[in-house]
Amino acid sequence: MAQSNESTVFEFVLLGLSKSWGLQLFLFTIFSVIYVTSVLGNVMIIVIILSDSHLSSPMYFLLGNLSFIDICQSNFATPKMLVDFFVEHKTISFGGCMAQIFLLHSFVGSEMMLLVAMGYDRFVAICKPLHYNLIMNRRVCIIFVSISWTVGILHSVSHLAFTVNLPFCGPNKVDSFFCDLPLVIKLACMDTYRMEILTLVNSGLISLSCFLALIVSYIIIFVTVQHQASSGSSKALSTLAAHITVVILFFGPCIYFYIWPFSRLSVDKFLSVFYTICTPLLNPVIYSLRNEDVKSALKKLRNRHVNPGKN
C-alpha cells in the first residue's frame, strides 16, 4: 500500500503529566513558582550585569547571554503547560508542535555551545591568566555567542527539516506536556527507524562532543591548579565549581535522553520536566548564591533603588 507524504493530522493531543485533578493543582503551584523564579532570576542577572561596571568581564558577558537563553527556554512550553493543567482536552496545532520542537532544540543547542565557551573562558582565566584580557576580548566573546546561536539553530533546523514532512495520518497523542521530538516521530505513519537513528546521531553528536570538550578542559584546569597556590586561582576555581555543577545537571538528563531517545520509561516524563522547566533555574540559583561579585552588585543595585539617600 502506497504511503502519502501529506499529513492529515492538524493537531496533537498532549497527555500531560497526570490525570489526577489534585496532583495537577499541586504541580501547577510548584511549577508556577519555579517558572516565575526562573524568569525573574535570569532577568535579575542580566540587569545586574548591565548595571554594574565591575561585571563587564567576558565571564559575565557570557553569563548574561546564558541567562537570556534560559529565559527563552523557560517560555517555549511552560506557560502552555501551566494553562493546560486547567484544560481537560490538551491540544496543540501541528504548526505549534513543530515550533516547540524548533525552539527547544535551538535553545538547548545554543546553551550547550555557550557552556563550552564559558568552560574555555575559565580555562584561559586559570591556565593563562596573564593573557586573559588579550585572548578573551569582547570581539571573541561576541563570536562565541554568535557561534552558539548559529549551531543551535542549524541543529534545530536539521531536525525540523525531516520531521515536518513526515506523514501523520492517524495517531496524534503525545505522552508528554510538550511536543517531544522522539515521541512525535513515533506517531508518523511509516517506518521511522532511519529517522530515529538520524535523530540519535544528530543530537548525540552535539551533546557528547560538547560534554567531552568541557570534561577535557576541566581536567586541564585541575592539573594546572594543583601547581598554583594563589588567591586568584582559588577564586577562579570556586567559580569553576559553579560551572561544573551546571554542566552536570544540564548534560546529565540531556545525554540520558539521547542515549535512549526512543525507549521511554515512566520516569522519563519527570526528567523532561527537570530538563525543560527546572534547568533554566540553575543559572540564577547556582551563580547568584555562589558568586560574591554578583551578590555584591545585587546589594548595590538594591540600595540604589530602595535606599537612594544612603548612596
DALIN-V684227 format. One record per residue. N is the residue number from 1. RES is the residue in one small letter. PSI is psi as a letter, one per 40 degrees, with the letter a starting at -180 (none if undefined). OMEGA is omega in whole degrees, 0 to 359 (999 if undefined). D_CENTER is the distance of its C-alpha to the mean C-alpha in Angstrom with 1 decimal. Layout:
# DALIN-V684227
N;RES;PSI;OMEGA;D_CENTER + N;RES;PSI;OMEGA;D_CENTER
This chain:
# DALIN-V684227
1;m;h;183;42.1 + 2;a;i;180;40.4 + 3;q;h;178;36.8 + 4;s;i;179;35.7 + 5;n;e;181;32.6 + 6;e;h;181;32.7 + 7;s;h;176;30.4 + 8;t;e;178;32.3 + 9;v;h;182;29.3 + 10;f;e;176;28.5 + 11;e;i;177;26.1 + 12;f;i;178;24.2 + 13;v;h;179;24.7 + 14;l;h;183;21.8 + 15;l;e;176;23.2 + 16;g;a;184;20.7 + 17;l;d;183;20.5 + 18;s;i;176;24.2 + 19;k;e;179;27.5 + 20;s;h;181;28.9 + 21;w;d;180;29.3 + 22;g;d;179;29.4 + 23;l;d;179;26.2 + 24;q;d;178;24.4 + 25;l;d;177;25.8 + 26;f;d;180;24.6 + 27;l;d;177;21.0 + 28;f;d;180;21.2 + 29;t;d;182;22.2 + 30;i;d;184;19.6 + 31;f;d;175;16.6 + 32;s;d;178;18.2 + 33;v;d;180;18.4 + 34;i;d;182;14.8 + 35;y;d;181;13.7 + 36;v;d;179;16.3 + 37;t;d;181;15.7 + 38;s;d;182;12.0 + 39;v;d;181;13.0 + 40;l;d;180;16.2 + 41;g;d;180;14.9 + 42;n;d;174;12.5 + 43;v;d;179;15.4 + 44;m;d;180;17.7 + 45;i;d;179;16.1 + 46;i;d;180;16.4 + 47;v;d;180;20.0 + 48;i;d;182;21.0 + 49;i;d;181;20.0 + 50;l;d;186;21.8 + 51;s;e;183;24.8 + 52;d;h;182;25.6 + 53;s;d;179;27.2 + 54;h;e;180;26.7 + 55;l;f;181;23.0 + 56;s;e;181;23.4 + 57;s;i;179;22.7 + 58;p;d;182;20.2 + 59;m;d;182;18.0 + 60;y;d;173;17.6 + 61;f;d;178;17.3 + 62;l;d;179;14.2 + 63;l;d;178;13.0 + 64;g;d;178;13.8 + 65;n;d;176;11.8 + 66;l;d;177;8.7 + 67;s;d;179;9.7 + 68;f;d;178;10.3 + 69;i;d;180;7.0 + 70;d;d;176;5.9 + 71;i;d;178;9.3 + 72;c;d;181;8.8 + 73;q;d;179;6.1 + 74;s;d;188;8.6 + 75;n;e;184;11.4 + 76;f;d;183;11.0 + 77;a;d;187;12.5 + 78;t;d;179;13.1 + 79;p;d;178;16.2 + 80;k;d;179;17.8 + 81;m;d;180;17.3 + 82;l;d;178;19.0 + 83;v;d;183;21.8 + 84;d;e;176;22.2 + 85;f;d;182;23.2 + 86;f;e;180;26.4 + 87;v;h;181;27.0 + 88;e;d;181;28.9 + 89;h;g;185;28.3 + 90;k;h;181;24.6 + 91;t;i;175;24.3 + 92;i;h;182;22.2 + 93;s;i;179;23.9 + 94;f;d;179;23.5 + 95;g;d;178;22.2 + 96;g;d;178;19.7 + 97;c;d;179;18.5 + 98;m;d;179;18.1 + 99;a;d;178;16.3 + 100;q;d;179;13.6 + 101;i;d;181;13.4 + 102;f;d;184;13.3 + 103;l;d;182;10.7 + 104;l;d;184;8.1 + 105;h;d;174;8.9 + 106;s;d;182;9.3 + 107;f;d;181;5.9 + 108;v;d;178;4.5 + 109;g;d;178;7.8 + 110;s;d;181;7.9 + 111;e;d;177;5.4 + 112;m;d;182;7.5 + 113;m;d;180;10.5 + 114;l;d;176;10.0 + 115;l;d;175;9.9 + 116;v;d;178;13.0 + 117;a;d;179;14.5 + 118;m;d;175;14.2 + 119;g;d;177;15.7 + 120;y;d;177;18.4 + 121;d;d;178;19.1 + 122;r;d;177;19.8 + 123;f;d;180;21.9 + 124;v;d;182;24.0 + 125;a;d;185;24.4 + 126;i;d;185;25.8 + 127;c;d;180;27.5 + 128;k;f;187;28.8 + 129;p;d;182;29.1 + 130;l;d;181;32.2 + 131;h;e;186;30.5 + 132;y;d;183;27.1 + 133;n;d;179;27.9 + 134;l;d;182;29.4 + 135;i;d;184;26.6 + 136;m;g;177;23.6 + 137;n;i;185;25.1 + 138;r;d;180;23.5 + 139;r;d;179;24.1 + 140;v;d;180;22.2 + 141;c;d;178;19.2 + 142;i;d;177;19.3 + 143;i;d;179;19.7 + 144;f;d;181;16.6 + 145;v;d;179;14.5 + 146;s;d;179;16.4 + 147;i;d;181;15.9 + 148;s;d;179;12.1 + 149;w;d;180;12.3 + 150;t;d;180;15.2 + 151;v;d;180;13.8 + 152;g;d;181;10.8 + 153;i;d;178;13.4 + 154;l;d;177;16.0 + 155;h;d;181;13.9 + 156;s;d;180;13.4 + 157;v;d;180;17.0 + 158;s;d;175;18.3 + 159;h;d;187;17.1 + 160;l;d;184;18.3 + 161;a;d;179;21.6 + 162;f;d;182;23.0 + 163;t;d;185;21.4 + 164;v;d;181;22.9 + 165;n;e;178;26.3 + 166;l;i;179;26.5 + 167;p;h;175;29.5 + 168;f;h;189;28.6 + 169;c;e;181;32.0 + 170;g;c;181;32.0 + 171;p;h;182;29.4 + 172;n;e;180;26.6 + 173;k;h;179;25.3 + 174;v;h;184;21.6 + 175;d;g;179;21.3 + 176;s;a;179;18.0 + 177;f;e;176;17.0 + 178;f;i;180;15.2 + 179;c;g;178;16.0 + 180;d;h;188;14.6 + 181;l;d;181;15.7 + 182;p;d;180;17.8 + 183;l;d;179;19.5 + 184;v;d;180;20.3 + 185;i;d;182;21.8 + 186;k;e;180;24.0 + 187;l;e;182;25.6 + 188;a;i;181;27.1 + 189;c;g;179;30.8 + 190;m;i;175;31.1 + 191;d;h;186;30.6 + 192;t;e;184;26.8 + 193;y;d;181;27.1 + 194;r;d;179;26.6 + 195;m;d;179;23.6 + 196;e;d;178;22.1 + 197;i;d;179;22.9 + 198;l;d;178;21.6 + 199;t;d;180;18.2 + 200;l;d;182;18.3 + 201;v;d;182;19.4 + 202;n;d;183;17.0 + 203;s;d;181;13.7 + 204;g;d;181;15.4 + 205;l;d;182;16.6 + 206;i;d;182;13.6 + 207;s;d;181;11.7 + 208;l;d;180;15.1 + 209;s;d;178;16.2 + 210;c;d;181;13.3 + 211;f;d;180;13.7 + 212;l;d;178;17.5 + 213;a;d;178;17.5 + 214;l;d;180;15.9 + 215;i;d;179;18.3 + 216;v;d;180;21.2 + 217;s;d;180;20.5 + 218;y;d;178;20.4 + 219;i;d;178;23.6 + 220;i;d;180;25.3 + 221;i;d;180;24.3 + 222;f;d;178;25.8 + 223;v;d;179;28.9 + 224;t;d;182;29.3 + 225;v;d;179;29.0 + 226;q;d;180;31.7 + 227;h;e;179;34.1 + 228;q;i;179;33.3 + 229;a;g;181;34.4 + 230;s;i;179;33.6 + 231;s;d;179;32.0 + 232;g;d;180;29.7 + 233;s;d;178;28.3 + 234;s;d;178;28.0 + 235;k;d;179;25.9 + 236;a;d;180;23.7 + 237;l;d;177;23.4 + 238;s;d;176;22.5 + 239;t;d;180;19.6 + 240;l;d;180;18.6 + 241;a;d;177;18.6 + 242;a;d;178;15.8 + 243;h;d;182;13.8 + 244;i;d;179;14.9 + 245;t;d;179;13.9 + 246;v;d;182;10.3 + 247;v;d;181;10.4 + 248;i;d;181;12.3 + 249;l;d;180;10.4 + 250;f;d;185;7.1 + 251;f;d;181;9.3 + 252;g;c;178;11.9 + 253;p;d;182;11.0 + 254;c;d;180;9.4 + 255;i;d;178;12.8 + 256;y;d;181;14.7 + 257;f;d;183;13.9 + 258;y;e;175;14.7 + 259;i;d;177;17.9 + 260;w;g;187;19.1 + 261;p;d;186;17.5 + 262;f;e;176;20.7 + 263;s;g;189;22.4 + 264;r;h;174;20.7 + 265;l;i;182;22.0 + 266;s;d;181;22.2 + 267;v;e;183;19.8 + 268;d;d;181;17.0 + 269;k;d;180;16.7 + 270;f;d;171;16.0 + 271;l;d;176;13.5 + 272;s;d;177;11.7 + 273;v;d;179;12.1 + 274;f;d;186;10.6 + 275;y;d;186;7.5 + 276;t;d;185;7.1 + 277;i;d;186;9.2 + 278;c;d;182;9.5 + 279;t;d;179;6.3 + 280;p;e;179;6.2 + 281;l;e;183;9.8 + 282;l;d;184;9.6 + 283;n;d;181;9.8 + 284;p;d;182;13.0 + 285;v;d;186;14.5 + 286;i;d;183;14.5 + 287;y;d;182;15.1 + 288;s;d;184;17.5 + 289;l;d;183;19.5 + 290;r;e;188;19.9 + 291;n;h;182;20.5 + 292;e;d;180;24.1 + 293;d;d;179;23.9 + 294;v;d;180;21.2 + 295;k;d;178;23.3 + 296;s;d;179;26.4 + 297;a;d;178;25.1 + 298;l;d;180;24.1 + 299;k;d;179;27.6 + 300;k;d;179;29.3 + 301;l;d;179;27.4 + 302;r;d;180;28.4 + 303;n;d;181;32.0 + 304;r;d;184;32.2 + 305;h;d;181;31.6 + 306;v;d;180;32.9 + 307;n;g;184;35.9 + 308;p;d;181;36.6 + 309;g;d;182;40.2 + 310;k;e;181;39.3 + 311;n;none;999;37.6
